[in-house]
Amino acid sequence: MEDDPIVGNVSQSTCGPPGQLCFDANFECGNLGRVDVVSNNEYDLFIRPDTCNPKYRRVIFNILNFSKLRTLFDTGNAAPVYRVASQENWCRIPVKNIYYYSSKAHGDRFILSFIHVFPTTEKVYFAYCIPYSYSKLQDFLLSIERKNFSYFKRTPLTNTVQRRRVELLTITNFNNLRDQQRIVFITARVHPGETPSSFVMHGFIDFLVSNDPRAEALRDTYVFKIVPMLNPDGVYLGNYRCSLMGFDLNRQWQDPSSWGTPTIFATKNLLVQYNNNPHIEIVMHIDLHAHSNRTNFFLYGNLPSSKDSKQCEQQLIIPYILAEITDDYSLLATQFNTDAEKAGTSRRAMGALLDVNTHCYTLEVSFFSYKPKDDVAAKSVPYLAENCKLGLTKSSIIVIPYLQMNYLARMWPFPSYSIARSSMATEWWT
């Protein structure tokens, strides 16, 4: 089944006459629905809509069907990526070769155009962002499983509509399972096009199973429950936002169904089961995403349900310390809200359902770049795969539970942010 072609994608069988490029998107995560030849040196490309939901679209090249008026392309902070077939690394197209504009010749639609020189006839892959496929995740988890770590367990949580396995990882010193369990529950890739979230998750898992003393301390303190890919069908099909059946899964958390949204149904039931167990404390739930209109990484949180000063401080101190000890965290983009539009998201639905002391966050990382120290005038630094796997991992989702373990749980009233930051930085980075 995993080698089946993706219905609606352009394949090499549609190649034009000699002298024209051949286009092929008929593979896992591929998404290209139509190619119009303008000339031998210019092509109009149309993204294939998400399965069962034509609303959500994204693409590459002379891209004619962008759905967003506001993107980072028009501010010079974003660039698509490409990879020559014989090479492993993806590169960003130079910003000077990218144009984002409204074209009267195309019905005032917004178009992303970019120039690429083909020095040879070798195949070149283009993408909105660096791909992270379902197969890549499976290979990664299998490589860890073969190491037979005593603190790593991989089990199936459920199956998708197309019968793909949804993984549940448990990482902990398993002595923690005997007494009161303190769980950190982390999910990612509910939106299939948001590949940076998978790179952050990849780096997090890789670090957490390492022999680094900080990782050992985290395993000794917490039980990490991880669902690394919530939407495998959408990922495999090359959708941008939706599942196979056209659902935005991050609007289904209030009332998921076992038949239409089985991954959300199973994950929510597991969280509720943990929440109702008197021997389990869910310390925090973090859902990883990627953002197309902002630089840097940042948190969305819920407004505390009470005016309890300790609870408010615990929510606020994490973003402030992240901003102090990292180059790429954005306090400007951080928000705590209860807007109705996000009521069906993981953060909002689980925040209302779980214990009042459980911290529920959405962690967003830019698809493209960051401004050092949140300086809007600074030159953007591109995010590539290794940025997300290494830098972001150590500075974000690792630090958050580490803060909880070393500071939030034992320090009240809190010292000033500068004192807490100085203590944290010394302990974490040395």
Legacy VTK file of the C-alpha trace (Angstrom):
# vtk DataFile Version 3.0
C-alpha trace
ASCII
DATASET POLYDATA
POINTS 430 float
0.000 0.000 0.000
2.820 2.427 0.860
4.049 2.371 -2.778
0.655 3.230 -4.279
0.621 6.346 -6.482
-1.084 9.440 -5.116
-4.234 10.074 -7.159
-4.196 13.493 -8.850
-0.439 14.076 -8.811
1.605 14.847 -11.911
3.851 11.952 -12.961
6.730 11.552 -15.425
4.338 9.999 -17.911
3.073 13.545 -18.595
6.453 14.791 -19.853
6.369 17.262 -22.732
8.499 17.278 -25.922
12.308 17.370 -25.871
13.692 20.589 -24.441
11.051 20.911 -21.744
11.361 19.892 -18.102
9.735 16.696 -16.839
7.697 17.059 -13.633
6.954 14.233 -11.199
5.172 14.395 -7.823
3.774 10.864 -7.797
5.427 9.681 -4.566
4.934 9.750 -0.782
4.261 13.341 0.410
4.229 14.590 -3.199
1.810 17.350 -4.158
1.601 18.812 -7.660
-1.689 18.665 -9.516
-1.063 20.412 -12.854
1.698 22.006 -14.925
1.061 24.592 -17.635
3.929 25.343 -20.022
4.411 29.092 -20.549
7.639 28.611 -22.504
10.621 26.262 -22.410
11.969 28.379 -19.550
8.801 29.175 -17.578
6.117 26.953 -16.046
2.945 27.580 -14.071
2.452 25.006 -11.304
-0.765 24.227 -9.454
-0.847 22.414 -6.116
-3.181 19.455 -5.760
-5.866 20.273 -3.173
-5.981 18.304 0.092
-7.943 15.073 -0.260
-11.682 15.657 0.281
-11.039 19.331 1.039
-10.001 21.708 -1.784
-9.668 24.710 0.555
-6.096 24.188 1.772
-3.323 24.720 -0.790
0.404 25.435 -1.047
3.184 24.937 -3.697
6.371 25.796 -5.530
7.888 27.605 -8.586
5.512 29.943 -10.572
2.823 29.084 -8.078
-0.554 30.401 -9.039
-2.945 29.194 -6.359
-1.623 30.480 -3.044
-4.476 30.986 -0.608
-2.862 33.464 1.820
-2.536 37.163 1.171
-0.018 37.557 3.981
3.103 35.390 4.023
6.769 35.720 4.914
7.622 35.545 1.194
6.675 39.174 0.644
8.943 40.377 3.479
12.054 38.449 2.428
11.949 36.161 5.467
10.983 32.969 3.625
12.295 30.772 0.846
11.274 27.403 -0.619
13.837 24.608 -0.631
15.397 22.342 -3.232
17.569 19.240 -3.282
19.600 17.725 -6.111
18.778 14.004 -6.316
22.379 12.875 -5.720
22.737 14.997 -2.558
21.290 14.544 0.937
20.936 18.135 2.122
18.184 20.560 1.228
19.081 24.161 0.364
16.992 27.325 0.483
16.491 29.219 -2.749
18.191 32.640 -2.488
15.709 35.306 -1.421
16.832 37.534 -4.308
15.457 34.900 -6.700
11.976 34.890 -5.140
9.006 37.091 -6.063
5.594 37.199 -4.414
3.019 39.386 -6.108
-0.542 39.831 -7.327
-0.877 39.234 -11.067
-3.622 40.825 -13.156
-2.787 38.363 -15.929
-3.872 35.592 -13.547
-7.075 37.115 -12.209
-5.321 39.085 -9.420
-4.255 35.861 -7.762
-1.132 35.898 -5.621
1.790 34.169 -7.268
5.065 32.897 -5.838
7.712 32.871 -8.571
11.304 31.818 -8.204
14.249 31.310 -10.493
16.381 28.188 -10.470
19.322 27.401 -12.734
19.710 23.748 -13.714
23.458 23.254 -14.269
22.951 19.596 -15.299
20.109 17.295 -16.332
20.060 15.685 -12.879
16.695 15.431 -11.153
15.936 18.229 -8.655
13.275 18.180 -5.919
11.469 21.357 -4.853
9.364 21.830 -1.722
7.640 24.507 0.332
9.672 23.297 3.332
12.035 20.412 4.070
10.007 17.158 3.898
9.625 14.751 6.805
7.674 11.680 5.693
5.833 8.932 7.545
8.467 6.485 6.287
11.265 8.641 7.712
9.595 8.534 11.120
9.183 4.753 10.966
12.848 4.287 10.026
13.956 6.604 12.842
11.898 4.817 15.503
13.066 1.410 14.285
16.692 2.543 14.604
16.083 3.479 18.255
14.124 0.310 18.972
17.029 -1.836 17.725
19.279 -0.319 20.399
17.180 -2.037 23.094
17.224 0.878 25.511
15.630 -0.096 28.831
13.944 3.311 29.017
12.311 3.319 25.553
9.072 1.582 24.598
7.220 1.786 21.284
3.602 0.631 21.049
0.703 1.198 18.626
-1.867 3.708 19.867
-4.383 3.174 17.048
-4.624 2.965 13.250
-5.594 5.688 10.802
-8.486 5.474 8.344
-6.034 4.016 5.791
-4.729 1.595 8.435
-1.404 3.283 9.074
-0.026 2.758 12.542
-0.065 5.685 14.987
2.881 5.433 17.367
2.849 5.907 21.132
6.305 6.232 22.682
7.086 5.908 26.373
10.482 7.231 27.500
11.316 7.048 31.182
13.211 5.245 33.883
10.601 2.518 34.206
10.922 2.543 37.988
8.773 5.672 37.659
5.815 3.490 36.692
5.635 1.864 40.133
4.560 4.881 42.139
3.033 8.259 41.381
3.644 8.999 37.716
4.372 12.513 36.473
3.606 12.579 32.758
4.758 15.018 30.088
2.565 14.370 27.026
3.853 15.639 23.679
2.223 15.451 20.225
3.164 16.665 16.743
2.222 16.756 13.075
-1.535 17.107 13.384
-1.192 19.328 10.287
0.674 17.233 7.716
2.364 20.131 5.926
4.016 21.425 9.107
7.218 19.424 8.753
9.355 21.607 11.088
7.352 20.185 13.995
8.585 16.705 13.061
12.196 17.845 12.951
11.831 19.375 16.417
10.188 16.163 17.647
12.937 14.079 16.024
15.630 16.030 17.835
13.723 15.881 21.104
13.363 12.095 20.988
16.998 11.686 19.921
18.161 13.824 22.839
15.843 12.214 25.360
17.166 8.685 24.679
20.791 9.858 24.832
23.233 9.489 27.721
23.395 13.243 28.295
23.081 13.895 32.072
20.182 16.302 31.450
18.306 13.646 29.510
18.957 11.135 32.298
17.611 13.613 34.854
14.455 14.121 32.796
13.926 10.359 32.433
14.375 9.926 36.183
11.754 12.596 36.909
9.064 12.207 34.264
7.236 9.657 32.170
7.313 11.032 28.629
4.363 9.937 26.503
4.841 10.952 22.881
2.617 10.712 19.796
5.089 11.898 17.133
2.675 11.960 14.174
-1.066 12.545 14.657
-1.963 12.618 10.951
-0.021 9.882 9.091
-2.565 9.640 6.257
-2.390 13.363 5.543
1.421 13.235 5.679
1.633 10.300 3.279
-0.821 11.889 0.832
1.057 15.204 0.750
-1.836 17.196 2.220
-1.064 20.551 3.772
-3.562 20.821 6.631
-6.204 18.081 6.491
-6.617 14.363 6.999
-7.559 11.875 4.281
-11.234 12.722 4.807
-10.718 16.473 4.651
-10.853 17.214 8.389
-8.618 19.760 10.082
-7.759 17.430 12.966
-6.768 20.322 15.204
-10.381 21.481 15.285
-11.753 18.073 16.304
-10.556 17.722 19.914
-13.864 18.654 21.545
-15.827 15.835 19.896
-13.618 13.441 17.874
-15.091 10.325 16.256
-13.629 6.827 16.199
-14.373 6.430 12.472
-13.522 9.841 10.994
-10.791 11.125 13.337
-9.467 7.982 15.043
-6.051 9.436 15.914
-7.559 12.355 17.856
-10.190 10.065 19.377
-7.533 7.661 20.714
-5.153 10.394 21.911
-7.877 12.297 23.757
-9.168 9.114 25.405
-5.654 8.283 26.586
-5.208 11.755 28.091
-8.586 11.501 29.846
-7.641 8.056 31.156
-4.417 9.432 32.616
-6.224 12.449 34.041
-8.743 10.248 35.858
-6.066 8.012 37.388
-5.270 9.116 40.991
-1.729 7.743 40.617
-0.946 9.915 37.585
-0.262 13.643 37.315
-0.152 15.155 33.817
2.399 17.898 34.356
2.065 19.373 30.892
0.817 18.747 27.371
2.741 20.282 24.462
1.491 20.163 20.863
4.106 20.990 18.201
3.230 23.037 15.097
4.828 25.196 12.392
3.838 28.745 11.461
3.924 30.237 7.961
3.401 33.918 8.814
5.842 34.418 11.690
9.541 34.026 12.297
11.176 32.402 15.365
9.572 29.901 17.737
7.047 30.785 20.408
4.289 29.478 22.652
0.529 29.783 22.710
-0.987 29.155 26.136
-4.344 29.332 27.879
-5.387 32.066 30.242
-5.489 30.696 33.811
-9.010 29.837 34.905
-8.469 31.548 38.246
-6.637 34.607 39.541
-4.246 32.436 41.518
-0.911 34.274 41.386
1.199 31.109 41.531
-0.575 29.619 38.537
-0.185 32.846 36.562
3.518 33.045 37.383
4.082 29.451 36.334
2.492 30.147 32.952
4.493 33.316 32.353
7.952 32.486 33.630
8.625 29.814 30.986
8.398 32.166 27.971
10.412 34.844 29.733
13.253 32.457 30.552
13.172 30.955 27.044
13.552 34.470 25.648
16.528 35.115 27.918
18.501 31.938 27.253
17.845 31.411 23.517
18.434 33.445 20.378
15.293 32.446 18.542
12.410 32.568 21.035
9.871 35.354 20.390
8.079 37.024 23.277
6.400 39.307 20.731
4.580 36.340 19.170
3.759 34.564 22.457
0.066 34.663 23.331
-2.216 33.477 26.127
-5.858 33.546 25.051
-9.265 31.888 25.069
-10.482 32.938 21.605
-13.508 30.999 20.357
-11.896 30.216 16.988
-9.371 27.891 18.663
-11.864 26.088 20.932
-11.438 22.784 19.062
-7.650 22.757 19.251
-5.627 20.440 21.453
-4.398 23.279 23.664
-7.852 24.715 24.313
-9.873 21.497 24.568
-7.359 19.677 26.760
-6.742 22.791 28.843
-10.447 22.853 29.705
-10.664 19.092 30.316
-7.481 18.248 32.210
-6.548 19.161 35.765
-6.262 22.891 36.373
-2.561 22.486 37.233
-1.712 20.878 33.872
0.081 23.330 31.594
-1.170 23.028 28.001
0.919 24.716 25.310
1.107 24.943 21.562
4.725 25.324 20.491
5.011 27.020 17.084
8.206 27.140 15.032
8.541 29.186 11.855
8.641 27.274 8.584
11.472 29.447 7.436
13.623 31.592 9.716
14.191 33.499 12.936
15.227 37.006 13.953
17.974 36.790 16.605
16.814 37.981 20.013
13.403 38.963 18.613
14.941 41.969 16.851
12.515 42.862 14.051
15.253 44.857 12.287
17.751 41.983 12.318
18.533 39.874 9.270
16.616 36.589 9.229
18.550 33.369 9.900
17.159 30.395 7.935
15.864 27.336 9.741
17.146 24.129 8.176
16.738 20.542 9.344
19.659 20.620 11.761
18.528 23.942 13.275
15.236 22.368 14.211
16.597 19.022 15.369
19.435 20.389 17.480
19.109 24.053 18.387
15.361 24.283 18.780
15.098 20.996 20.600
17.514 21.913 23.362
16.168 25.415 23.689
12.461 24.653 23.740
10.676 21.424 24.559
13.561 20.037 26.575
13.918 23.226 28.586
10.207 23.455 29.387
9.951 20.254 31.457
13.437 20.932 32.813
12.191 24.264 34.108
9.227 22.523 35.673
11.469 19.976 37.356
14.070 22.371 38.706
12.231 25.624 39.300
8.485 25.790 38.988
7.865 22.810 41.249
10.061 24.018 44.106
10.362 27.805 43.887
7.560 29.884 45.384
7.397 32.767 45.632
9.488 33.081 42.484
12.648 35.185 42.451
12.971 37.891 39.850
13.148 36.724 36.230
16.788 37.773 35.990
17.777 35.635 38.977
15.772 32.658 37.717
17.207 33.077 34.229
20.785 33.316 35.509
20.367 30.205 37.652
18.706 28.306 34.816
21.282 29.299 32.222
24.190 28.264 34.442
22.665 24.890 35.232
21.331 24.069 31.764
24.052 25.188 29.393
27.150 24.177 31.375
LINES 1 431
430 0 1 2 3 4 5 6 7 8 9 10 11 12 13 14 15 16 17 18 19 20 21 22 23 24 25 26 27 28 29 30 31 32 33 34 35 36 37 38 39 40 41 42 43 44 45 46 47 48 49 50 51 52 53 54 55 56 57 58 59 60 61 62 63 64 65 66 67 68 69 70 71 72 73 74 75 76 77 78 79 80 81 82 83 84 85 86 87 88 89 90 91 92 93 94 95 96 97 98 99 100 101 102 103 104 105 106 107 108 109 110 111 112 113 114 115 116 117 118 119 120 121 122 123 124 125 126 127 128 129 130 131 132 133 134 135 136 137 138 139 140 141 142 143 144 145 146 147 148 149 150 151 152 153 154 155 156 157 158 159 160 161 162 163 164 165 166 167 168 169 170 171 172 173 174 175 176 177 178 179 180 181 182 183 184 185 186 187 188 189 190 191 192 193 194 195 196 197 198 199 200 201 202 203 204 205 206 207 208 209 210 211 212 213 214 215 216 217 218 219 220 221 222 223 224 225 226 227 228 229 230 231 232 233 234 235 236 237 238 239 240 241 242 243 244 245 246 247 248 249 250 251 252 253 254 255 256 257 258 259 260 261 262 263 264 265 266 267 268 269 270 271 272 273 274 275 276 277 278 279 280 281 282 283 284 285 286 287 288 289 290 291 292 293 294 295 296 297 298 299 300 301 302 303 304 305 306 307 308 309 310 311 312 313 314 315 316 317 318 319 320 321 322 323 324 325 326 327 328 329 330 331 332 333 334 335 336 337 338 339 340 341 342 343 344 345 346 347 348 349 350 351 352 353 354 355 356 357 358 359 360 361 362 363 364 365 366 367 368 369 370 371 372 373 374 375 376 377 378 379 380 381 382 383 384 385 386 387 388 389 390 391 392 393 394 395 396 397 398 399 400 401 402 403 404 405 406 407 408 409 410 411 412 413 414 415 416 417 418 419 420 421 422 423 424 425 426 427 428 429
